[in-house]
Amino acid sequence: MERLLPKLSHPPRIGLALGGGGARGLAHIGVIQVFQQAGVHIDALSGTSMGALVAGLFARGMNFEEVNPVVNHLLGCAPGRPGFSGTLVKRVQGLLNTAHYLRHNLLGLGPESGVCFEEELDRLVMQSRIEDSSIPLAITATDIRSGELVILSEGPLARAMHASAALPGVFTPVSWGDKLLCDGGVISNVPVTTVRKLAADFVIAVDVGASLSKNPPKNGLGLLLHANLICAYNLKQNELETADFILNVKLSKNINILDFDKSEQIIQAGRETAEEALPKIIKLLSQEKKL
């Protein structure tokens, strides 16, 4: 979907809404690379889950031209990281560690599993705060207590990134004042409305989520999970309808949220999608709606 800009008395402020999707969210790096190379200036940023991590790093001024160090650091600070490379023994050990980690968080709430993750993120963003970002930034999370969307525009950047990415069953919830926060994708997986509040005139939504499977579930648990996916999918679609331009990153359905070992393939998919859409975006930005 795309729409013309309304008539403006100033250069259009471009907002970028980066959606969640685990490893699939690494495609945001490729999208930003293309925008940077083309001179498309981003005036406002919002992100959810992995989108929040990428948005936070970009707003902090990180150079995404050197991708591997960024990706490796993100993977290195992820708790319970599966073993995708190395000897067979190392891969098996990595999978066992992941299974042990997830068991604690699925059957209970486990220890404060995100503490080390947040400490690493804090080192990566050099202990900065959201309000000190080079680009106006808002990060979304979900308050477990109230069930409401929380927009974080002030406070420790690493903690906000951690909260937005605190996927239920993988991370324990994150305390933020009187709130208890988890993954922003529970309510708003592509935060278009949020970045619009940062005075963005033209919002580009980047969706890295997989489409709903048309194969019917084969058991009750599968049906329950699928029903939750339908709810989240429809919430996302409602949000996307308010965007001015939607980038649906062309990723294989076989790439799931834990496929961090496919980072190069995922980032390249982001680049290719952005390159294909770039002429349309530039054309829309150069036009004004005739009243």
Residue pairs with C-beta under 8 A, 6 or more apart in sequence:
1 240
1 241
1 243
1 245
1 246
2 244
2 245
2 246
2 280
2 284
3 244
3 245
3 284
4 284
4 287
4 288
4 289
5 12
5 201
5 202
5 244
5 284
5 285
5 287
5 288
5 289
6 201
6 288
6 289
7 288
7 289
7 290
7 291
8 201
8 288
12 201
12 202
12 285
13 43
13 44
13 199
13 200
13 201
13 202
14 40
14 41
14 42
14 43
14 44
14 200
14 201
14 202
14 203
14 204
14 285
15 42
15 43
15 44
15 45
15 46
15 195
15 196
15 198
15 200
15 201
15 202
15 203
15 204
16 32
16 35
16 42
16 44
16 45
16 46
16 55
16 195
16 203
16 204
16 206
17 46
17 47
17 51
17 190
17 191
17 192
17 194
17 195
17 203
17 204
17 205
17 206
17 243
18 25
18 28
18 45
18 46
18 47
18 48
18 50
18 51
18 52
18 54
18 55
18 190
18 191
18 206
19 25
19 47
19 48
19 49
19 51
19 185
19 189
19 190
19 191
19 205
19 206
19 207
19 208
19 209
19 236
20 48
20 49
20 50
20 51
20 52
20 164
20 165
20 183
20 184
20 185
20 189
20 190
20 208
20 209
21 27
21 49
21 50
21 51
21 189
21 208
21 209
21 210
21 257
22 49
22 50
22 167
22 256
22 257
22 258
23 50
23 255
23 256
23 257
23 258
23 259
23 260
23 262
23 263
23 266
24 50
24 208
24 209
24 210
24 249
24 251
24 255
24 256
24 257
24 259
24 266
25 49
25 50
25 51
25 53
25 54
25 208
26 50
26 54
26 71
26 260
26 263
26 266
26 267
26 270
27 206
27 208
27 249
27 251
27 266
27 267
27 269
27 270
27 273
28 47
28 50
28 51
28 54
28 55
28 206
28 208
28 270
29 54
29 64
29 67
29 70
29 71
29 267
29 270
30 266
30 267
30 268
30 269
30 270
30 271
30 272
30 273
30 274
31 206
31 247
31 249
31 270
31 271
31 273
31 274
32 42
32 54
32 58
32 64
33 64
33 65
33 67
33 267
33 270
33 271
33 274
34 270
34 271
34 274
34 275
34 278
35 42
35 274
36 64
36 65
38 278
38 282
40 278
40 281
40 282
40 285
42 58
42 135
43 135
43 136
43 200
44 135
44 136
44 137
44 138
44 195
44 198
44 199
44 200
45 55
45 58
45 59
45 133
45 135
45 136
45 137
45 138
45 195
45 198
46 55
46 137
46 138
46 139
46 140
46 191
46 194
46 195
46 198
47 53
47 54
47 55
47 56
47 139
47 140
47 164
47 191
48 139
48 140
48 164
48 183
48 184
48 185
48 188
48 189
48 190
48 191
49 164
49 165
49 167
49 183
49 184
49 185
49 189
50 165
50 208
51 190
51 191
51 206
51 208
52 139
52 140
52 160
52 161
52 164
52 165
52 184
53 74
53 121
53 161
53 164
53 165
55 137
55 139
56 125
56 130
56 133
56 137
56 139
56 157
56 158
56 160
56 161
57 64
57 70
57 124
57 125
58 64
58 135
59 133
59 134
59 135
59 137
60 125
60 126
60 128
60 133
60 134
60 157
61 134
62 70
64 70
67 267
71 260
71 263
71 267
73 120
73 124
75 81
75 260
75 263
76 120
77 116
77 117
77 119
77 120
77 121
77 124
78 117
78 260
79 101
79 113
79 114
79 116
79 117
79 170
79 171
80 97
80 98
80 100
80 101
80 102
80 113
80 170
81 94
81 97
81 98
81 260
82 94
82 95
82 98
82 258
82 260
83 90
83 91
83 92
83 93
83 94
83 95
83 97
83 98
84 91
84 94
84 260
84 261
85 91
85 261
86 94
101 110
101 113
102 169
102 170
104 110
104 111
104 113
105 113
105 169
105 170
105 171
105 172
106 169
109 172
109 173
110 172
111 172
112 172
113 170
113 171
113 172
114 162
114 166
114 171
114 172
114 174
117 162
117 171
118 158
118 159
118 161
118 162
119 158
121 157
121 158
121 161
121 162
122 156
122 158
122 159
124 158
125 157
125 158
125 161
127 156
127 158
128 157
129 154
129 155
129 156
129 157
130 137
130 138
130 139
130 152
130 153
130 154
130 155
130 156
130 157
130 160
131 153
131 154
131 155
133 157
136 198
136 199
137 153
137 198
138 151
138 152
138 153
138 191
138 194
138 195
138 197
138 198
139 151
139 152
139 153
139 160
139 161
139 163
139 164
139 184
140 149
140 150
140 151
140 152
140 164
140 184
140 187
140 188
140 191
140 194
141 149
141 150
141 152
141 160
141 163
141 164
141 166
141 174
141 176
141 181
141 182
141 183
141 184
142 148
142 149
142 150
142 181
142 182
142 183
142 184
142 185
142 186
142 187
143 149
143 150
143 179
143 180
143 181
144 173
144 180
144 181
144 182
145 178
145 179
145 180
146 179
148 187
149 184
149 187
149 188
150 176
150 179
150 181
150 184
151 194
151 197
152 160
152 163
152 164
152 176
155 176
159 174
159 176
160 176
162 171
162 174
163 174
163 176
163 181
163 182
163 184
164 181
164 183
164 184
165 171
165 183
166 172
166 173
166 174
166 181
166 182
166 183
167 182
167 183
167 185
168 182
168 183
168 186
171 182
171 183
173 180
173 181
173 182
174 180
174 181
174 182
175 181
184 191
185 232
186 232
187 235
188 194
188 235
188 236
188 239
189 209
189 232
189 235
189 236
189 239
190 205
190 206
190 207
190 209
190 236
190 239
190 240
190 243
191 239
192 203
192 205
192 239
192 240
192 242
192 243
193 239
193 242
195 203
196 203
196 242
202 244
202 245
202 284
202 285
203 242
203 243
203 244
203 245
204 243
204 244
204 245
204 246
204 247
204 281
205 239
205 240
205 243
205 245
205 246
205 247
206 247
206 249
206 270
207 236
207 240
207 246
207 247
207 248
207 249
208 249
208 251
208 270
209 233
209 236
210 251
210 253
210 256
211 253
212 226
212 229
212 230
212 233
213 226
213 253
217 223
217 225
217 226
240 246
244 284
245 277
245 280
245 281
245 284
247 273
247 274
247 277
248 273
249 269
249 270
249 273
250 269
250 272
250 273
251 266
251 269
255 262
255 265
255 266
259 266
